[in-house]
């Protein structure tokens, strides 16, 4: 659809300038929000806020399509702070000169998750095995970007070293009283590749076809080459999964596009061995709660398959020299980095594990955290399973893997070891309040509730299909909080804010929606949803396309799917 068709421009009588809408939204008039040079009266502002509140209340109360918990209990603690600016800029373990921060609270939250994820605590800058982390402002997208940035530089053999000339200048300034002391400059240095090993500083990235689009976006922003790109460019006929044929864009998932959504470990091992044998360091992203299918990669099983391969090619441990004239100047690094995107699952699966250990649930998810010595970094979103009024989350790694920050900003009095710079100090308060209010037992009960609710929703959807005599394509991965099913009509997709994807199943193009069972969802809400789905016309007919059209085949292969924006009819690459 072209720009003119997508943008609807209209003029209300007496409204002045035309009002441009990207997508008309039932119940809201964009003219209501127009800001004017003279400002708005108290009555006008109140009318705007009332209209918006009615709309947001309706949509969040009925929302099923996204993994956001709308049962948020932070309004009491947040109220007194909304008239204050609190900013956690800089390293969370150094308060810095920006004293209007909540870093004491942030450190308590980080310790909580370090314990939950079996990391060594407390953080100790002199203990490389201890954890380091920080609270995210953007959610797990920021954590993925930061983790992959660290992975790229670590595997490429990059260092941040103190420039000798600026260090001497700093010493001279310190010895002369009255002169302003300027910290020495840091220089970004690339360790040279060892002789005869041209690929030793060229990492190759691997991720499954069910990976969240933020990983793909981060790869592009950071210019991290994937196995598809390097394979196609350097080894076009050597695809080890299908010799002589084109390289796949992503690591296959078990069962393909309509499988449960976990990475195919056998295929991953085959691909990793090919590039490890060429001397490339290995970067793997694992998912713990995939976005559309809610599946959990077997990180422990993948590590068991990959580590022997990495040892065979000297990538389990290697010296990285940063001064070829002095062999003593080196450090020892692995030739791999395993990042876990646990945006959803990392928050609650530890509690299901506790329930399983107590005999309260029959199964549990695979290990994914720092009890596995090969896990390098891990992210979790706080606004998803936990619930928060704004995006937030946690990034965590091992202290020995933390590279020096690219600058030493004297202005904030703290190393800026994070990605975001200014960071929302309210995020720490929201998560702290939630964790302080609920015991482990409370969290276990919540995890069991959402798991049981997911099983109930799956049963109701399957029973509906039987009653209608129609295959609704209902699928749910083990322990997943989401159930996917045949796409519904736009009105229902809007009412319940359903997210959709187009998948190719046995060569047939299918459009799906899915529903997430978060804490705010009830059985009564599911029953009302099923009643709406039972009405005539709830499931529109879909055009059967036997194979991916030429203009979509790149998207379906590169990203593994097409993602549809609810009720708009538009698509973007997911």
C-alpha positions as CSV (number, residue, x, y, z in Angstrom):
1,X,0.0,0.0,0.0
2,X,1.4,3.4,-0.9
3,X,1.9,6.4,1.4
4,X,-1.2,8.3,0.2
5,X,-3.4,5.3,0.9
6,X,-1.8,4.5,4.3
7,X,-2.1,8.1,5.6
8,X,-5.6,9.4,5.9
9,X,-5.9,13.2,6.1
10,X,-9.1,14.8,7.0
11,X,-10.3,18.2,8.4
12,X,-12.9,18.6,11.2
13,X,-15.1,21.7,11.0
14,X,-13.4,24.5,13.0
15,X,-10.3,22.3,13.8
16,X,-7.9,24.4,11.7
17,X,-5.0,22.3,10.3
18,X,-5.8,18.9,8.9
19,X,-5.4,15.9,11.2
20,X,-3.1,13.2,9.8
21,X,-3.8,9.7,11.1
22,X,-1.6,6.7,10.3
23,X,-4.4,4.3,11.3
24,X,-7.8,5.5,12.5
25,X,-8.5,4.2,16.0
26,X,-12.1,3.6,17.0
27,X,-13.1,5.8,20.0
28,X,-10.3,8.3,19.6
29,X,-10.1,11.5,17.6
30,X,-6.6,12.7,16.9
31,X,-7.8,16.4,16.9
32,X,-8.4,16.0,20.6
33,X,-4.6,15.8,21.2
34,X,-3.6,18.7,19.0
35,X,-1.3,21.1,20.9
36,X,-1.7,24.8,20.3
37,X,0.5,27.8,20.7
38,X,-1.8,29.2,23.4
39,X,-1.9,25.9,25.2
40,X,-5.1,24.1,26.4
41,X,-7.4,25.0,29.1
42,X,-7.8,22.8,32.2
43,X,-11.2,21.6,30.9
44,X,-9.6,20.7,27.5
45,X,-6.7,18.9,29.1
46,X,-9.1,16.9,31.4
47,X,-11.3,15.9,28.4
48,X,-8.2,14.6,26.6
49,X,-7.0,12.6,29.5
50,X,-10.5,11.2,30.2
51,X,-10.8,10.1,26.6
52,X,-7.4,8.5,26.5
53,X,-7.9,6.8,29.9
54,X,-11.2,5.2,28.7
55,X,-9.4,3.9,25.5
56,X,-6.3,2.6,27.3
57,X,-8.4,1.0,30.1
58,X,-10.6,-0.8,27.5
59,X,-7.6,-2.1,25.5
60,X,-5.4,-3.1,28.4
61,X,-8.2,-4.9,30.2
62,X,-9.0,-7.0,27.2
63,X,-5.5,-7.4,25.9
64,X,-4.5,-11.0,25.1
65,X,-2.0,-10.7,22.2
66,X,1.2,-9.4,23.9
67,X,3.3,-10.7,26.8
68,X,2.7,-7.7,29.1
69,X,1.3,-8.2,32.6
70,X,-1.4,-5.6,33.1
71,X,-1.8,-6.4,36.8
72,X,0.6,-3.7,38.0
73,X,1.0,-2.9,41.7
74,X,3.4,0.0,41.6
75,X,1.1,3.0,41.6
76,X,1.5,3.5,45.4
77,X,5.3,3.6,45.4
78,X,5.6,5.6,42.1
79,X,3.2,8.3,43.1
80,X,5.5,10.3,45.3
81,X,8.4,10.0,42.8
82,X,6.6,11.3,39.7
83,X,7.4,14.9,40.8
84,X,11.1,14.1,41.0
85,X,13.7,13.2,38.4
86,X,15.7,10.2,39.4
87,X,18.5,9.0,37.0
88,X,20.8,6.0,37.3
89,X,23.3,7.2,34.7
90,X,26.6,5.3,34.8
91,X,27.7,2.1,36.4
92,X,25.2,0.7,38.9
93,X,28.0,-0.2,41.4
94,X,29.4,3.3,41.5
95,X,27.0,6.1,42.7
96,X,28.9,8.8,40.8
97,X,28.3,12.5,41.1
98,X,24.7,12.4,39.9
99,X,23.5,11.7,43.4
100,X,19.8,11.8,42.5
101,X,19.8,8.1,41.7
102,X,18.3,4.9,43.0
103,X,21.3,2.7,42.6
104,X,21.1,1.2,46.1
105,X,17.7,-0.2,45.0
106,X,19.0,-1.2,41.6
107,X,21.9,-3.2,43.2
108,X,19.3,-5.0,45.4
109,X,17.3,-6.0,42.4
110,X,20.4,-7.2,40.5
111,X,21.5,-9.3,43.5
112,X,18.0,-10.9,43.5
113,X,18.2,-12.0,39.9
114,X,21.9,-13.0,40.3
115,X,20.7,-15.4,43.0
116,X,17.7,-16.6,41.0
117,X,19.9,-17.2,37.9
118,X,22.7,-19.0,39.9
119,X,25.3,-16.3,39.2
120,X,28.1,-15.8,41.7
121,X,27.4,-12.8,44.0
122,X,27.9,-10.2,45.2
123,X,29.5,-8.4,42.4
124,X,33.2,-8.0,43.0
125,X,35.3,-6.1,40.4
126,X,38.3,-8.3,41.4
127,X,36.5,-11.6,40.9
128,X,36.0,-12.3,37.3
129,X,33.5,-15.1,38.0
130,X,31.2,-12.8,40.0
131,X,28.2,-11.3,38.2
132,X,27.9,-7.8,36.7
133,X,24.7,-6.3,35.3
134,X,22.5,-3.3,35.1
135,X,18.8,-2.4,34.7
136,X,17.6,-1.6,31.2
137,X,15.6,1.4,30.1
138,X,14.4,0.0,26.8
139,X,13.7,-3.6,27.8
140,X,15.4,-6.6,26.4
141,X,16.0,-5.1,23.0
142,X,18.6,-2.8,24.8
143,X,20.0,-5.8,26.6
144,X,20.3,-7.8,23.4
145,X,22.1,-4.9,21.7
146,X,24.5,-4.4,24.6
147,X,25.2,-8.2,24.9
148,X,25.9,-8.6,21.2
149,X,28.1,-5.5,21.2
150,X,30.2,-7.0,24.0
151,X,30.2,-10.3,22.2
152,X,31.4,-8.8,18.9
153,X,34.3,-6.9,20.6
154,X,35.3,-9.8,22.8
155,X,35.4,-12.3,20.0
156,X,37.1,-9.8,17.6
157,X,40.0,-9.4,20.1
158,X,39.3,-5.7,20.8
159,X,40.8,-3.9,23.8
160,X,40.3,-0.5,25.3
161,X,43.8,0.5,26.6
162,X,45.0,3.6,28.3
163,X,46.9,5.9,25.9
164,X,50.5,6.2,27.3
165,X,50.8,9.9,26.2
166,X,47.6,11.0,27.8
167,X,48.5,9.0,30.9
168,X,51.7,11.0,31.2
169,X,49.8,14.2,30.8
170,X,47.4,13.2,33.6
171,X,50.3,12.4,35.9
172,X,51.9,15.8,35.2
173,X,48.6,17.6,35.8
174,X,48.2,15.7,39.1
175,X,51.7,16.8,40.3
176,X,51.0,20.5,39.5
177,X,48.7,21.9,42.1
178,X,46.0,24.0,40.7
179,X,45.8,22.3,37.3
180,X,42.7,20.5,36.4
181,X,43.2,16.7,36.4
182,X,41.9,15.1,33.2
183,X,41.6,11.3,33.1
184,X,43.8,9.6,30.6
185,X,42.3,8.8,27.2
186,X,41.3,5.3,26.2
187,X,42.3,4.0,22.8
188,X,40.2,1.3,21.0
189,X,42.7,-1.3,19.8
190,X,42.1,-4.3,17.6
191,X,44.3,-7.3,18.4
192,X,46.0,-8.6,15.2
193,X,45.0,-12.0,13.9
194,X,47.7,-14.7,14.5
195,X,49.8,-15.5,11.5
196,X,48.1,-18.0,9.3
197,X,44.7,-17.6,11.0
198,X,42.9,-14.9,9.0
199,X,39.5,-15.7,10.5
200,X,40.5,-15.6,14.1
201,X,39.1,-12.1,14.6
202,X,36.0,-12.6,12.4
203,X,33.1,-13.8,14.6
204,X,30.1,-15.6,13.0
205,X,26.6,-15.3,14.4
206,X,24.0,-18.0,14.6
207,X,20.3,-17.6,15.6
208,X,17.2,-19.6,15.0
209,X,14.3,-18.9,12.7
210,X,12.1,-18.2,15.8
211,X,14.4,-15.4,17.1
212,X,13.0,-12.0,18.1
213,X,13.5,-9.3,15.5
214,X,15.6,-7.2,17.9
215,X,18.4,-9.7,17.5
216,X,18.3,-9.3,13.8
217,X,18.2,-5.6,14.1
218,X,21.2,-5.6,16.5
219,X,23.2,-7.7,14.1
220,X,22.6,-5.1,11.4
221,X,23.4,-2.1,13.7
222,X,26.6,-3.7,14.9
223,X,27.6,-5.1,11.5
224,X,27.9,-8.6,12.9
225,X,28.1,-11.1,10.1
226,X,25.8,-14.1,10.2
227,X,26.7,-17.6,9.0
228,X,24.3,-17.0,6.0
229,X,26.2,-13.9,4.9
230,X,29.7,-15.3,5.3
231,X,28.7,-18.7,3.9
232,X,27.0,-17.2,0.9
233,X,29.9,-14.8,0.2
234,X,32.9,-17.1,0.8
235,X,31.6,-20.7,0.6
236,X,28.5,-20.5,-1.7
237,X,28.4,-24.2,-2.6
238,X,29.5,-25.6,0.8
239,X,26.2,-25.5,2.8
240,X,26.8,-28.4,5.2
241,X,23.1,-28.9,5.8
242,X,22.3,-29.3,2.1
243,X,25.6,-29.5,0.0
244,X,25.3,-27.7,-3.3
245,X,22.2,-25.7,-2.3
246,X,21.9,-22.2,-1.0
247,X,22.6,-21.4,2.7
248,X,19.6,-21.0,5.0
249,X,19.2,-17.5,6.4
250,X,18.8,-18.8,10.0
251,X,19.4,-22.0,12.0
252,X,16.3,-24.2,11.5
253,X,13.9,-24.7,14.4
254,X,12.8,-28.2,15.3
255,X,9.8,-29.1,13.1
256,X,10.3,-26.1,10.8
257,X,8.0,-23.0,10.9
258,X,5.1,-24.9,12.5
259,X,7.3,-26.8,15.0
260,X,7.4,-26.0,18.7
261,X,9.9,-23.2,18.1
262,X,13.2,-24.4,19.7
263,X,16.5,-24.3,17.9
264,X,17.6,-27.5,16.1
265,X,20.7,-28.5,18.0
266,X,21.9,-31.0,15.4
267,X,21.6,-28.4,12.6
268,X,23.3,-25.8,14.8
269,X,26.2,-28.1,15.6
270,X,26.7,-28.9,12.0
271,X,26.8,-25.2,11.0
272,X,29.1,-24.3,14.0
273,X,31.5,-27.1,13.1
274,X,31.8,-25.8,9.5
275,X,32.8,-22.3,10.6
276,X,34.9,-23.4,13.6
277,X,37.0,-25.5,11.3
278,X,37.7,-22.4,9.3
279,X,38.9,-20.6,12.5
280,X,36.0,-18.3,13.1
281,X,35.0,-17.5,16.7
282,X,31.4,-18.4,17.3
283,X,28.5,-16.2,18.6
284,X,25.2,-18.0,19.3
285,X,21.9,-16.4,20.4
286,X,19.5,-18.7,22.3
287,X,15.9,-17.9,23.1
288,X,14.1,-18.6,26.4
289,X,10.5,-17.9,25.6
290,X,10.3,-17.2,21.8
291,X,8.1,-14.2,20.9
292,X,5.4,-15.9,18.9
293,X,5.5,-19.6,20.0
294,X,6.8,-19.1,23.6
295,X,9.3,-22.0,23.3
296,X,12.5,-22.5,25.4
297,X,15.7,-23.4,23.6
298,X,17.7,-26.3,25.3
299,X,20.7,-24.1,26.2
300,X,22.3,-26.9,28.2
301,X,21.8,-29.5,25.5
302,X,23.2,-27.1,22.9
303,X,26.3,-26.4,25.0
304,X,26.9,-30.1,25.5
305,X,26.8,-30.5,21.7
306,X,28.9,-27.5,20.9
307,X,31.7,-27.5,23.5
308,X,33.5,-30.6,22.1
309,X,33.5,-29.0,18.7
310,X,34.9,-25.8,20.1
311,X,37.6,-27.7,21.9
312,X,38.5,-29.6,18.8
313,X,39.3,-26.3,17.0
314,X,40.9,-24.5,19.9
315,X,38.0,-22.2,20.5
316,X,37.3,-23.2,24.1
317,X,40.3,-21.1,25.3
318,X,42.8,-19.0,23.3
319,X,45.3,-16.3,24.0
320,X,44.6,-12.9,22.5
321,X,47.8,-10.8,22.1
322,X,47.4,-7.0,21.9
323,X,51.1,-6.2,21.5
324,X,52.8,-8.4,18.9
325,X,56.2,-7.1,20.1
326,X,55.6,-8.3,23.7
327,X,54.1,-11.9,24.0
328,X,53.5,-11.3,27.7
329,X,50.8,-8.7,26.9
330,X,47.8,-10.9,26.3
331,X,44.7,-12.2,28.0
332,X,42.9,-15.5,27.7
333,X,39.5,-15.6,26.2
334,X,37.1,-18.2,24.9
335,X,36.5,-18.2,21.2
336,X,32.7,-18.3,21.7
337,X,29.9,-16.2,23.3
338,X,26.6,-17.7,24.1
339,X,23.9,-15.1,24.7
340,X,20.4,-16.0,26.1
341,X,17.5,-13.8,25.2
342,X,15.2,-14.6,28.2
343,X,13.0,-11.6,27.8
344,X,9.9,-13.6,29.0
345,X,11.0,-16.9,30.3
346,X,13.9,-15.9,32.5
347,X,11.5,-14.1,34.8
348,X,9.3,-17.1,35.7
349,X,10.8,-20.4,34.7
350,X,13.0,-20.5,37.8
351,X,9.8,-20.5,39.8
352,X,8.4,-23.4,37.8
353,X,11.6,-25.2,38.4
354,X,11.1,-24.7,42.2
355,X,7.5,-26.0,41.8
356,X,8.8,-29.1,39.9
357,X,11.4,-29.8,42.6
358,X,8.5,-29.7,45.2
359,X,6.4,-32.1,43.1
360,X,3.8,-29.4,42.3
361,X,4.2,-29.7,38.5
362,X,5.2,-32.6,36.3
363,X,7.7,-30.9,34.1
364,X,10.2,-28.1,34.0
365,X,12.1,-26.1,31.4
366,X,15.7,-26.8,30.4
367,X,18.6,-25.0,32.3
368,X,19.5,-21.7,30.8
369,X,21.3,-19.5,33.3
370,X,24.7,-19.0,34.9
371,X,24.9,-22.4,36.5
372,X,26.0,-23.3,32.9
373,X,29.7,-22.1,32.7
374,X,29.4,-21.4,29.0
375,X,26.6,-18.9,29.3
376,X,28.1,-15.5,28.6
377,X,25.1,-13.0,29.0
378,X,21.4,-13.1,29.8
379,X,18.6,-10.5,29.5
380,X,15.1,-10.3,30.9
381,X,12.2,-7.8,30.5
382,X,10.6,-6.5,33.6
383,X,7.4,-5.3,32.0
384,X,6.4,-8.7,30.6
385,X,5.8,-11.4,33.1
386,X,6.5,-9.3,36.2
387,X,4.6,-6.2,35.0
388,X,5.6,-2.5,34.9
389,X,4.1,0.7,33.6
390,X,7.0,1.2,31.2
391,X,9.6,-0.9,29.5
392,X,12.5,-2.1,31.7
393,X,14.6,-5.1,32.3
394,X,17.9,-6.7,33.5
395,X,21.1,-7.4,31.6
396,X,23.6,-9.7,33.3
397,X,27.0,-11.2,32.5
398,X,30.2,-12.3,34.2
399,X,32.6,-9.7,35.4
400,X,35.5,-11.2,33.4
401,X,33.5,-10.6,30.2
402,X,32.9,-6.9,30.8
403,X,35.0,-4.8,28.4
404,X,36.1,-1.3,29.5
405,X,33.7,1.4,28.5
406,X,34.6,3.5,25.4
407,X,35.1,6.6,27.5
408,X,35.6,7.8,31.1
409,X,33.1,10.7,31.5
410,X,34.4,12.8,34.4
411,X,31.1,14.7,34.2
412,X,29.1,11.9,35.8
413,X,31.8,10.7,38.2
414,X,31.3,7.0,37.2
415,X,32.4,4.8,34.3
416,X,29.5,4.6,31.8
417,X,29.6,0.8,31.5
418,X,26.0,0.7,30.3
419,X,24.5,1.2,26.9
420,X,21.8,3.8,27.5
421,X,23.6,6.6,29.3
422,X,20.7,8.2,31.3
423,X,18.7,5.3,32.8
424,X,15.3,5.4,34.3
425,X,15.7,5.3,38.1
426,X,12.0,4.5,38.5
427,X,12.5,1.1,36.9
428,X,14.5,-0.1,39.9
429,X,11.8,1.1,42.3
430,X,9.1,-0.7,40.3
431,X,10.9,-4.0,40.3
432,X,12.1,-3.7,43.8
433,X,8.5,-3.1,45.1
434,X,7.2,-6.1,43.2
435,X,10.0,-8.4,44.5
436,X,9.7,-7.1,48.0
437,X,6.0,-7.5,48.1
438,X,6.0,-11.2,46.9
439,X,7.8,-14.1,48.4
440,X,9.2,-17.0,46.4
441,X,6.1,-18.9,47.3
442,X,3.9,-16.1,45.9
443,X,6.0,-16.2,42.7
444,X,5.6,-20.0,42.4
445,X,1.8,-19.7,42.8
446,X,1.8,-17.0,40.1
447,X,3.9,-19.1,37.7
448,X,1.6,-22.1,38.3
449,X,-1.5,-19.9,37.7
450,X,-0.3,-18.7,34.3
451,X,0.8,-22.2,33.3
452,X,-2.5,-23.7,34.3
453,X,-4.4,-20.8,32.5
454,X,-2.4,-21.5,29.3
455,X,-3.4,-25.2,29.4
456,X,-7.0,-24.2,30.0
457,X,-7.0,-21.8,27.0
458,X,-5.5,-24.5,24.8
459,X,-8.2,-26.9,25.8
460,X,-11.0,-24.4,25.1
461,X,-9.6,-23.5,21.7
462,X,-9.3,-27.2,20.7
463,X,-12.8,-27.9,21.9
464,X,-14.1,-24.9,19.9
465,X,-12.5,-26.3,16.8
466,X,-14.2,-29.6,17.4
467,X,-17.5,-27.9,17.9
468,X,-17.2,-25.9,14.8
469,X,-15.9,-28.8,12.8
470,X,-13.0,-26.7,11.6
471,X,-9.3,-27.0,12.1
472,X,-8.2,-23.9,14.0
473,X,-4.5,-24.8,13.8
474,X,-4.2,-24.7,17.6
475,X,-0.6,-25.2,18.8
476,X,1.2,-24.7,22.1
477,X,4.9,-25.4,22.9
478,X,5.6,-27.3,26.2
479,X,5.1,-24.9,29.2
480,X,4.5,-22.0,26.9
481,X,2.3,-19.1,28.0
482,X,1.1,-18.5,24.4
483,X,-1.3,-20.5,22.2
484,X,-1.4,-19.8,18.5
485,X,-4.4,-20.4,16.3
486,X,-6.0,-19.5,12.9
487,X,-6.2,-15.7,12.4
488,X,-9.5,-14.0,13.4
489,X,-11.2,-11.1,11.8
490,X,-9.8,-7.6,12.2
491,X,-12.5,-6.5,14.6
492,X,-11.7,-9.2,17.1
493,X,-8.0,-8.7,16.6
494,X,-8.4,-5.1,17.6
495,X,-10.7,-5.8,20.5
496,X,-8.2,-8.2,22.1
497,X,-5.1,-6.6,20.7
498,X,-3.9,-9.8,19.0
499,X,-0.5,-10.1,17.3
500,X,-0.2,-12.1,14.2
501,X,2.3,-13.9,12.0
502,X,2.3,-15.5,8.6
503,X,3.9,-19.0,8.6
504,X,4.5,-21.4,5.8
505,X,3.3,-24.9,6.9
506,X,4.1,-27.8,4.5
507,X,4.4,-25.2,1.8
508,X,1.0,-23.6,2.6
509,X,0.8,-20.0,3.6
510,X,-1.2,-19.6,6.9
511,X,-2.0,-16.5,8.9
512,X,-2.0,-17.0,12.7
513,X,-2.8,-15.0,15.8
514,X,-1.7,-15.9,19.3
515,X,-2.9,-15.2,22.9
516,X,-0.7,-14.8,25.9
517,X,-1.9,-15.9,29.4
518,X,-0.4,-13.3,31.7
519,X,-1.4,-12.7,35.3
520,X,-4.2,-10.2,34.5
521,X,-6.0,-12.8,32.3
522,X,-8.8,-14.8,34.0
523,X,-10.8,-17.9,33.0
524,X,-13.8,-15.6,32.6
525,X,-11.9,-13.5,30.1
526,X,-10.9,-16.7,28.2
527,X,-14.5,-17.9,28.2
528,X,-15.7,-14.5,26.8
529,X,-13.0,-14.7,24.1
530,X,-14.1,-18.2,23.1
531,X,-17.7,-17.0,22.9
532,X,-16.6,-14.3,20.5
533,X,-14.6,-16.8,18.4
534,X,-17.7,-19.1,18.2
535,X,-19.7,-16.3,16.4
536,X,-20.2,-16.6,12.6
537,X,-17.4,-14.8,10.6
538,X,-14.9,-14.9,13.5
539,X,-12.4,-16.8,11.3
540,X,-12.3,-15.4,7.8
541,X,-11.4,-17.6,4.9
542,X,-7.7,-17.6,4.0
543,X,-6.3,-17.8,0.5
544,X,-4.2,-20.9,0.1
545,X,-0.8,-20.2,-1.4
546,X,1.1,-23.4,-2.1
547,X,4.6,-21.8,-2.0
548,X,6.0,-18.5,-0.8
549,X,5.6,-15.8,-3.5
550,X,8.8,-14.5,-4.9
551,X,8.5,-11.1,-3.2
552,X,7.9,-12.8,0.2
553,X,10.3,-15.7,0.0
554,X,13.2,-13.5,1.2
555,X,11.2,-12.3,4.2
556,X,9.9,-15.8,5.0
557,X,13.4,-17.2,4.8
558,X,15.5,-14.3,6.2
559,X,13.2,-13.6,9.2
560,X,11.3,-16.9,9.3
561,X,8.0,-15.2,9.1
562,X,5.9,-12.1,8.2
563,X,4.6,-10.1,11.2
564,X,1.2,-8.5,10.8
565,X,0.3,-5.3,12.8
566,X,-3.1,-5.9,14.4
567,X,-6.2,-4.5,12.6
568,X,-4.2,-2.6,10.1
569,X,-3.7,-5.1,7.3
570,X,-0.1,-4.0,7.0
571,X,3.0,-6.1,7.4
572,X,6.6,-5.5,8.3
573,X,9.6,-7.7,8.5
574,X,9.8,-9.3,11.9
